[in-house]
Every structure is written in C-alpha cells, then in structure tokens.
C-alpha cells in the first residue's frame, strides 16, 4: 500500500489498505494511524466523505497527530464547513507551530473569508516567519507584505 502511495496510485493504495485489520494493527511504528493512509488515498480520489470518516477514526487512535488533524480540517473545508476547519487547523497549529501545512491552510481559509487581520496576526505570531524552511518563510513574508499593502489590517507599533 505504501509503495502505491509513493507512486500516487491512490486506487491501489486504498485497495491494499482495505485489507488491513485495523483492530489488530491500528497504528504503524511511526505512530501514524493506518486509516490516515487510506483517508489520504480516498481524498486524492475525491471521496471526501469517506476520507473524513477515516481521518475521524484515525484521530481516535492518535488525537495528537497533526497530519490527521490537518487532513480532517481540509475535508471540512472542502465540504464548506469552514468554522469546523478553522477549529481543527488552529488545533494543529497549537500542537506544532512548526507544521507549515496547517498554518498555510488556516491562512488560506482566513484569506478566503476576508479575515485579513486574523491572517496577518497568524503570520506574525508564527515561528515559521523567521525560522521556517526557506520556501515557507518566503511565502509568509510575501503574504504579509500583500496584507500590509492592502491597507485592510491594523499594525500595532511597539
């Protein structure tokens, strides 16, 4: 199943993951719930509801796994349930402020909802704005500059 995942053959990955008895093998050695992998395969095939069910089950196995939380949030966002998505993205960012996926996804939802001040504050309070991987840091700096130029935010001066 993991080989198919690496090849992005989501149908075959899901097929093999369906054979796993998650009662006896709910989590793999890296603490990633097995159903998270199947959820990813389902999401990539457009099966958002099925993916969400698997991510919820994976969350019961490991409620602290930021990838599980982030992917659950993404399913909710895809379904238009943005408040639930925001709640989960915030949970993922709070659990690991160095996890760029949840931060960028939360930022995207804030911008979509035209919550420019929340987006600006999120960027400024993130450790990734100064110490993140180069590409993440650069995207956050560009987003912050655009928000400043927009004039739609308040900048607090020390």
C-alpha positions in Angstrom: 0.0 0.0 0.0 2.8 2.4 0.9 4.6 1.7 -2.4 1.4 2.6 -4.3 1.1 5.8 -2.1 4.7 6.8 -3.1 3.7 6.3 -6.8 0.4 8.2 -6.1 -1.6 5.2 -7.3 -4.4 6.1 -4.9 -6.8 3.4 -6.1 -4.3 0.6 -5.5 -3.2 2.1 -2.2 -6.8 2.1 -1.0 -7.3 -1.4 -2.2 -4.4 -2.7 -0.2 -5.2 -0.7 2.9 -8.8 -2.1 2.9 -7.1 -5.5 3.7 -5.5 -4.2 6.9 -7.2 -5.3 10.1 -7.1 -2.0 12.0 -8.4 -3.7 15.1 -5.1 -5.6 15.4 -2.9 -3.1 13.6 -4.4 0.4 14.2 -1.2 2.3 14.1 2.1 1.8 12.3 5.5 2.2 14.1 5.8 6.0 13.4 2.6 6.5 15.4 0.6 7.2 12.2 -2.8 5.6 12.3 -3.2 3.2 9.4 -6.6 4.7 8.5 -4.9 8.0 7.9 -3.2 6.5 4.9 -6.5 5.2 3.5 -8.0 8.6 4.1 -5.3 10.2 2.0 -6.0 7.7 -0.8 -9.7 8.4 -0.6 -9.3 12.1 -0.5 -7.0 12.0 -3.6 -9.7 10.2 -5.4 -12.3 12.8 -4.5 -14.0 10.6 -1.8 -14.1 13.4 0.7 -16.8 11.9 3.0 -15.0 8.5 3.1 -11.7 10.2 3.8 -13.3 12.3 6.6 -14.6 9.1 8.2 -11.2 7.6 8.1 -9.5 10.7 9.4 -12.0 10.8 12.3 -11.2 7.1 13.1 -7.5 7.8 12.8 -8.0 10.8 15.2 -9.5 8.4 17.8 -6.3 6.2 17.5 -3.9 9.2 17.8 -5.6 12.5 18.7 -2.3 14.3 18.7 -1.2 13.5 15.2 -1.0 16.9 13.4 -1.3 15.4 9.9 -4.5 13.6 10.9 -5.9 16.9 12.4 -4.9 18.9 9.4 -6.4 16.4 6.9 -9.6 16.3 8.9 -9.8 20.1 8.7 -9.1 20.0 5.0 -12.1 17.7 4.5 -14.3 20.0 6.4 -13.0 23.0 4.4 -13.7 21.1 1.2 -17.3 20.4 2.4 -17.7 24.1 3.1 -17.7 23.7 6.9 -15.2 26.4 7.4 -15.7 27.0 11.1 -15.0 23.4 11.9 -12.0 23.5 9.6 -10.7 26.6 11.3 -11.1 25.0 14.7 -9.1 22.0 13.6 -6.4 23.9 11.8 -5.9 26.0 15.0 -5.6 22.8 17.0 -2.9 21.5 14.6 -1.0 24.8 14.7 -1.3 24.9 18.5 0.1 21.3 18.7 3.0 22.1 16.5 3.7 25.7 15.5 6.5 24.4 13.1 4.0 22.4 11.0 3.6 24.5 7.8 0.7 22.7 6.2 -1.8 23.5 8.9 -0.6 27.1 9.1 -0.8 27.7 5.4 -4.2 26.0 5.2 -5.5 28.2 8.1 -4.1 31.2 6.4 -5.9 30.3 3.2 -9.3 30.0 4.9 -8.8 33.3 6.7 -8.0 35.0 3.4 -11.0 33.3 1.7 -13.2 34.6 4.5 -11.6 38.0 4.2 -10.4 37.8 7.8 -7.3 39.9 6.9 -6.4 40.8 10.5 -6.6 37.2 11.6 -4.4 36.2 8.7 -1.9 39.0 9.5 -1.7 38.0 13.2 -1.3 34.4 12.3 1.7 35.1 10.1 3.3 37.5 12.6 2.8 35.0 15.5 4.2 32.1 13.6 7.8 30.9 14.4 7.9 30.0 10.7 8.0 33.7 9.6 11.6 33.9 10.8 12.8 30.3 11.3 10.9 28.3 8.8 12.1 26.4 5.7 13.1 29.0 3.0 10.1 28.4 0.8 7.6 28.6 3.6 9.2 31.7 5.1 9.3 33.4 1.7 5.6 32.7 1.1 4.6 34.0 4.5 6.7 37.2 4.0 5.0 37.7 0.6 1.6 37.2 2.1 2.4 39.6 5.0 3.6 42.3 2.5 0.4 41.9 0.5 -1.7 42.3 3.6 0.2 45.4 4.6 -0.2 46.9 1.1 -3.9 46.2 1.1 -4.5 48.6 4.0 -7.1 46.2 5.5 -5.1 45.5 8.6 -4.0 47.3 11.7 -0.4 47.2 12.6 0.4 47.6 16.2 3.5 49.6 16.9 5.7 48.7 19.9 
